[in-house]
Amino acid sequence: MSRQNGIIYSDIAIVSRGLRSIGKPASIDRLAKHMGNMLGVPSWMLKDDIKILLETYEPLGFFKKEDGRYSLPADLLQILNEQEREKQANLVVPAATVAPPNEPDAVYGYTSEIDMSQSLRHPYLHRFS
């Protein structure tokens, strides 16, 4: 994670989303492993950056630390949940429509007359009464 000024807010957002997706307070190791899976990078590459980010922004109220595990404060969690609901509400699912057939309903072959004397060789032609 880059430490440039414009990128810091996206780093906070990514870590917040990672903590929210875990769903419970998580240690730095668990968060790094989870985010590594999300981003497709090894967790050891993210561990130091996540640790610096959490320790820097925890006093400012972005994260909560309890017994070595970090979580999101209730107000930030509420904001994330509202954003998720807004995204779900804005999703437009197109109605399932079936296209009309391209070919006309025409028969291109014919069947011969069924000979009932052949029904013993073709039992599915025999009617039971």
Secondary structure, DSSP 8 states (H G I E B T S, - for coil): ---SHHHHHHHHHHHHHHHHHH-S-B-HHHHHHHHHHHHTS-HHHHHHHHHHHHHHHTTTTS-EEETTEEE--HHHHHHHHHHHHHHHHH-----------SS-S----------GGGGGTSGGG----
